[in-house]
Structure formats: C-alpha cells, structure tokens
Amino acid sequence: MKISISGTETINVFQLTAVFSMLFALVGFSYNVWRMEITEYNNNVRSASFELLLQLSELESIIYAAHYDQDIIQGSPRKGWIKVNLIADLSVVTEPDIQTAAEALKANWQLNWESVASDENSAMQVVAKIDDTRLKVRQLLVSLN
C-alpha cells in the first residue's frame, strides 16, 4: 500500500504516529518510575528486616544470658533496652504489622525486664514476643516482590 507524501492522508499518519509515540513513551516512563519506586521500597524494607532479625537474635541472646547463665554483663538489662528500642526504631521502616509486633515486644519487655533473670515465665513471655516479631518479619520478606 502506497501513501502519497503530499496529501492529507500523510499528515494524518504522521500525526497518529506522533500521538502513539508520545503515549507509548509516557506509559513506558510511568512504568519505569513506578518500578524503581517499588524496587527502592523493597530494598529498604529488606535491609531493615535483615537488621531486625539480627537485633531480635541479639535480644534473645541477652535474655538467655541473663536467665540461664546468670551473666550480669552479657545479660545486662541496659543492653536489652538498647536492643528493644533499636527494634522499635527499625520497625518504622517496615510494615504496620511489624511496627505493632515491635511495640508489643517493647511493652512486654517494659513489664518483664526486671524479672527476666530470676523468673522463667517472664523470660519466656519476652522470648515469645521476639518469636512473634521474627515470624512477622519473615512473612514480610517472603511477600516482597
């Protein structure tokens, strides 16, 4: 099919080509920006989640040192407070479920920190909150795309 270079049909084809090109470029650019935002969000959440898992493990280690080893250096409540507050701070970068779990962990620690070394029930309550938070972090990591 031949199209005459001089005529109204040619102008219409050029106009349609320009419009479709602009639409295609706009859609492509929009998708690229959206994908970059999602990727950046996933990277931030992934990094915070890995750090949360490390801090949760360290808090659990502090509790075990305080309760089972009766080690006042490794099981210091001050170290525990530092870890609990860091966990709460890091949870802000993640999802609301993890923020809620971290706040519940902090509240539970606040109730039980004095008796963790001497009362097994207190130690196990805090460890249960750690496990709950750890589970939510793992679920978040699995859900990232």
C-alpha positions as CSV (number, residue, x, y, z in Angstrom):
1,M,0.0,0.0,0.0
2,K,1.5,3.3,-1.1
3,I,0.7,6.5,0.7
4,S,1.2,9.8,-1.1
5,I,3.7,12.1,0.5
6,S,1.8,15.2,-0.4
7,G,-1.8,14.9,0.9
8,T,-4.0,14.9,3.9
9,E,-3.6,11.2,4.5
10,T,0.2,11.5,5.0
11,I,-0.3,14.2,7.6
12,N,-2.8,12.1,9.5
13,V,-0.4,9.1,9.5
14,F,2.4,11.3,10.9
15,Q,0.1,12.8,13.5
16,L,-1.1,9.4,14.6
17,T,2.4,8.1,14.7
18,A,3.4,11.1,16.9
19,V,0.5,10.7,19.3
20,F,1.1,6.9,19.7
21,S,4.8,7.5,20.2
22,M,4.1,10.1,22.9
23,L,1.6,7.8,24.6
24,F,4.0,4.8,24.4
25,A,6.8,7.0,25.8
26,L,4.6,8.3,28.7
27,V,3.4,4.8,29.6
28,G,6.9,3.4,29.5
29,F,8.3,6.2,31.6
30,S,5.5,5.9,34.1
31,Y,6.0,2.2,34.5
32,N,9.8,2.7,34.9
33,V,9.3,5.3,37.6
34,W,6.7,3.1,39.4
35,R,9.0,0.0,39.2
36,M,12.0,2.0,40.5
37,E,10.0,3.2,43.5
38,I,8.8,-0.4,44.3
39,T,12.4,-1.7,44.0
40,E,13.7,1.1,46.3
41,Y,11.0,0.4,48.8
42,N,11.7,-3.4,48.7
43,N,15.4,-2.7,49.2
44,N,14.8,-0.5,52.2
45,V,12.4,-2.9,53.8
46,R,14.6,-5.9,53.1
47,S,17.6,-4.2,54.7
48,A,15.6,-3.1,57.7
49,S,14.2,-6.6,58.0
50,F,17.6,-8.3,58.0
51,E,18.8,-5.9,60.6
52,L,15.6,-6.5,62.7
53,L,16.3,-10.3,62.6
54,L,19.8,-9.7,63.8
55,Q,18.7,-7.4,66.6
56,L,16.0,-9.8,67.6
57,S,18.5,-12.6,67.9
58,E,20.8,-10.5,69.9
59,L,18.0,-9.6,72.3
60,E,17.2,-13.2,72.7
61,S,20.8,-13.9,73.5
62,I,20.8,-11.2,76.1
63,I,17.7,-12.8,77.7
64,Y,19.2,-16.3,77.7
65,A,22.5,-14.9,79.2
66,A,20.5,-13.2,81.9
67,H,18.2,-16.0,82.8
68,Y,20.1,-19.2,82.2
69,D,23.7,-18.1,82.6
70,Q,23.0,-15.5,85.3
71,D,25.6,-13.4,83.5
72,I,25.1,-9.8,84.5
73,I,27.5,-8.5,81.9
74,Q,26.1,-10.3,78.8
75,G,22.6,-10.3,80.1
76,S,22.5,-6.7,81.2
77,P,19.1,-5.1,81.1
78,R,20.7,-1.9,79.7
79,K,21.8,-3.9,76.6
80,G,18.2,-5.3,76.4
81,W,16.7,-1.8,76.5
82,I,19.1,-0.7,73.7
83,K,18.1,-3.6,71.5
84,V,14.4,-3.2,72.2
85,N,14.4,0.5,71.3
86,L,16.5,-0.2,68.2
87,I,14.0,-2.9,67.1
88,A,11.1,-0.4,67.6
89,D,13.0,2.2,65.6
90,L,13.8,-0.1,62.8
91,S,10.2,-1.4,62.6
92,V,9.2,2.1,61.4
93,V,10.8,1.4,58.0
94,T,8.8,-1.8,57.6
95,E,5.1,-2.6,57.5
96,P,2.4,-1.7,60.2
97,D,2.2,-5.4,61.3
98,I,5.8,-5.4,62.3
99,Q,5.5,-2.0,64.0
100,T,2.7,-3.4,66.1
101,A,4.7,-6.5,66.9
102,A,7.7,-4.4,67.9
103,E,5.7,-2.2,70.1
104,A,4.1,-5.2,71.8
105,L,7.6,-6.6,72.3
106,K,8.7,-3.3,73.8
107,A,5.7,-3.2,76.1
108,N,6.3,-6.8,77.2
109,W,10.0,-6.0,77.8
110,Q,8.9,-3.0,79.9
111,L,6.8,-5.2,82.1
112,N,9.3,-8.0,82.5
113,W,12.8,-6.7,82.2
114,E,13.4,-6.6,86.0
115,S,12.4,-10.3,86.5
116,V,13.9,-11.8,83.3
117,A,17.0,-13.0,85.2
118,S,15.0,-14.7,88.0
119,D,11.6,-15.7,86.6
120,E,11.4,-18.2,83.7
121,N,7.8,-17.1,82.9
122,S,9.0,-13.5,82.3
123,A,11.9,-14.7,80.2
124,M,9.6,-16.9,78.1
125,Q,7.0,-14.2,77.6
126,V,9.6,-11.9,76.2
127,V,11.0,-14.7,74.0
128,A,7.5,-15.4,72.8
129,K,7.1,-11.8,71.7
130,I,10.5,-12.0,70.0
131,D,9.4,-15.1,68.1
132,D,6.2,-13.4,67.1
133,T,8.1,-10.4,65.7
134,R,10.6,-12.7,64.0
135,L,7.7,-14.6,62.3
136,K,6.1,-11.4,61.0
137,V,9.5,-10.2,59.6
138,R,10.0,-13.5,57.8
139,Q,6.4,-13.2,56.4
140,L,7.2,-9.7,55.1
141,L,10.4,-10.8,53.5
142,V,8.5,-13.6,51.6
143,S,5.9,-11.2,50.5
144,L,8.3,-8.7,48.8
145,N,8.3,-8.8,45.0
